[in-house]
Amino acid sequence: MLSISATPVPGPARHWPRLAWVKGLSLPLLGALLVSLPVFVQAPWVRLSPQTALLFSFVLLGWGLWQRGQTGALLVGFSGSWLAGCLFWGWLRLHPLWHLPVEAFALPLAVAGLWGPWRRAGQFYLGALLGTACTDAAMALCGLMPLWPAVLQANPDQAAPLLAAAASRVLAAEHLWVIGCFATAMLALAAWLWPRGPGARLVAACLASTLLVDGLFLGLALLSPKLSGLV
């Protein structure tokens, strides 16, 4: 008579920890992607059609509410960041001091949501907002705020040298310590948060992604005169 053993097959079991590790990374990776998405998608979209970009915020919100779960909550948090970005870059972009207040419009909701079923939404929103606050503070300390309206109002031929001048100002000796302090603090905070659970890893990924996007933007700004000459 054949007998059926209930002993688990050892082969697949060896892969379970690895699969769990990959699954654990999926949320922070998605959060990092969503932090960088506005730079490459929202910015040109708002420039072409701020109204449709703004309406897309509600598509994201509805999608997140329908999706539910951690991914849905992440989309809900992202919809708040997207809406704030559309409001600022669509209608208030020439007023840099309004940037952070507009980005923080949903701060009370995000904080309140940390203790509810949508806590991932609040964690993502707060992580993205913290990264934005660090970037704006570093720009202010480097004296770049007065250049902000000039760059945005310039035509493409004038904007490239203005961007390069702003980037060179950031890399000046008297400002490098500012960038170094902020970058070190953000990386240290991200490293401290990473082992402290999924929500903390999500915030850490937002901070690390913000640093990466800022560095990429700085490099592109330095190369903007050469890049504009190729167009």
Secondary structure, 3 states (H helix, E strand, C coil): CCCCCCCCCHHHHCCHHHHHHHHHHHHHHHHHHHHHHHHHHHHHHHHHCHHHHHHHHHHHHHHHHHHCHHHHHHHHHHHHHHHHHHHHHHHHCCCHHHHHHHHCCCHHHHHHHCCCCCHHHHHHHHHHHHHHHHHHHHHHHCCCCCHHHHHHHCCHHHHHHHHHHHHHHHCCHHHHHHHHHHHHHHHHHHHHHCCCCHHHHHHHHHHHHHHHHHHHHHHHHHHHHHHHHHC
